[in-house]
């Protein structure tokens, strides 16, 4: 990635910004359940697996007595977060190599959800 600092910076920014999503999960859980933020932080701390934390929040969403609009909103937020988590994991755990084309890097990553290695060219 040393050959393409702009790409490295973009990937780094994405990974850093993802931590903001992680830090907001307790607030989302507290909103869905009515518990205080401290309790929701403690509850989510029983696992370090972000996917499991998302599942916990999703379970709270399904159990909450929300109107249709709020239910759809939280469903969309959690679905998009799950997609971003997959992308974040690919970027964090991917293997990068230069290509012969300037402004381009090849990334290989194992996708557990597909049980295979995928390659992607990042520009």
Secondary structure as a PSIPRED ss2 file (coil, helix, strand):
# PSIPRED VFORMAT (PSIPRED V4.0)

   1 X C   1.000  0.000  0.000
   2 X C   1.000  0.000  0.000
   3 X C   1.000  0.000  0.000
   4 X C   1.000  0.000  0.000
   5 X H   0.000  1.000  0.000
   6 X H   0.000  1.000  0.000
   7 X H   0.000  1.000  0.000
   8 X H   0.000  1.000  0.000
   9 X H   0.000  1.000  0.000
  10 X H   0.000  1.000  0.000
  11 X H   0.000  1.000  0.000
  12 X H   0.000  1.000  0.000
  13 X H   0.000  1.000  0.000
  14 X H   0.000  1.000  0.000
  15 X H   0.000  1.000  0.000
  16 X H   0.000  1.000  0.000
  17 X H   0.000  1.000  0.000
  18 X H   0.000  1.000  0.000
  19 X H   0.000  1.000  0.000
  20 X H   0.000  1.000  0.000
  21 X H   0.000  1.000  0.000
  22 X H   0.000  1.000  0.000
  23 X H   0.000  1.000  0.000
  24 X H   0.000  1.000  0.000
  25 X H   0.000  1.000  0.000
  26 X H   0.000  1.000  0.000
  27 X H   0.000  1.000  0.000
  28 X H   0.000  1.000  0.000
  29 X H   0.000  1.000  0.000
  30 X H   0.000  1.000  0.000
  31 X H   0.000  1.000  0.000
  32 X H   0.000  1.000  0.000
  33 X H   0.000  1.000  0.000
  34 X C   1.000  0.000  0.000
  35 X C   1.000  0.000  0.000
  36 X C   1.000  0.000  0.000
  37 X H   0.000  1.000  0.000
  38 X H   0.000  1.000  0.000
  39 X H   0.000  1.000  0.000
  40 X H   0.000  1.000  0.000
  41 X H   0.000  1.000  0.000
  42 X H   0.000  1.000  0.000
  43 X H   0.000  1.000  0.000
  44 X H   0.000  1.000  0.000
  45 X C   1.000  0.000  0.000
  46 X C   1.000  0.000  0.000
  47 X C   1.000  0.000  0.000
  48 X C   1.000  0.000  0.000
  49 X C   1.000  0.000  0.000
  50 X H   0.000  1.000  0.000
  51 X H   0.000  1.000  0.000
  52 X H   0.000  1.000  0.000
  53 X H   0.000  1.000  0.000
  54 X H   0.000  1.000  0.000
  55 X H   0.000  1.000  0.000
  56 X H   0.000  1.000  0.000
  57 X H   0.000  1.000  0.000
  58 X H   0.000  1.000  0.000
  59 X H   0.000  1.000  0.000
  60 X H   0.000  1.000  0.000
  61 X H   0.000  1.000  0.000
  62 X H   0.000  1.000  0.000
  63 X H   0.000  1.000  0.000
  64 X C   1.000  0.000  0.000
  65 X C   1.000  0.000  0.000
  66 X C   1.000  0.000  0.000
  67 X C   1.000  0.000  0.000
  68 X H   0.000  1.000  0.000
  69 X H   0.000  1.000  0.000
  70 X H   0.000  1.000  0.000
  71 X H   0.000  1.000  0.000
  72 X H   0.000  1.000  0.000
  73 X H   0.000  1.000  0.000
  74 X H   0.000  1.000  0.000
  75 X H   0.000  1.000  0.000
  76 X H   0.000  1.000  0.000
  77 X H   0.000  1.000  0.000
  78 X H   0.000  1.000  0.000
  79 X H   0.000  1.000  0.000
  80 X H   0.000  1.000  0.000
  81 X H   0.000  1.000  0.000
  82 X H   0.000  1.000  0.000
  83 X H   0.000  1.000  0.000
  84 X H   0.000  1.000  0.000
  85 X H   0.000  1.000  0.000
  86 X H   0.000  1.000  0.000
  87 X H   0.000  1.000  0.000
  88 X H   0.000  1.000  0.000
  89 X H   0.000  1.000  0.000
  90 X H   0.000  1.000  0.000
  91 X H   0.000  1.000  0.000
  92 X H   0.000  1.000  0.000
  93 X H   0.000  1.000  0.000
  94 X C   1.000  0.000  0.000
  95 X E   0.000  0.000  1.000
  96 X E   0.000  0.000  1.000
  97 X E   0.000  0.000  1.000
  98 X E   0.000  0.000  1.000
  99 X C   1.000  0.000  0.000
 100 X C   1.000  0.000  0.000
 101 X C   1.000  0.000  0.000
 102 X C   1.000  0.000  0.000
 103 X C   1.000  0.000  0.000
 104 X C   1.000  0.000  0.000
 105 X E   0.000  0.000  1.000
 106 X E   0.000  0.000  1.000
 107 X E   0.000  0.000  1.000
 108 X E   0.000  0.000  1.000
 109 X E   0.000  0.000  1.000
 110 X E   0.000  0.000  1.000
 111 X E   0.000  0.000  1.000
 112 X C   1.000  0.000  0.000
 113 X C   1.000  0.000  0.000
 114 X C   1.000  0.000  0.000
 115 X C   1.000  0.000  0.000
 116 X E   0.000  0.000  1.000
 117 X E   0.000  0.000  1.000
 118 X E   0.000  0.000  1.000
 119 X E   0.000  0.000  1.000
 120 X E   0.000  0.000  1.000
 121 X E   0.000  0.000  1.000
 122 X E   0.000  0.000  1.000
 123 X C   1.000  0.000  0.000
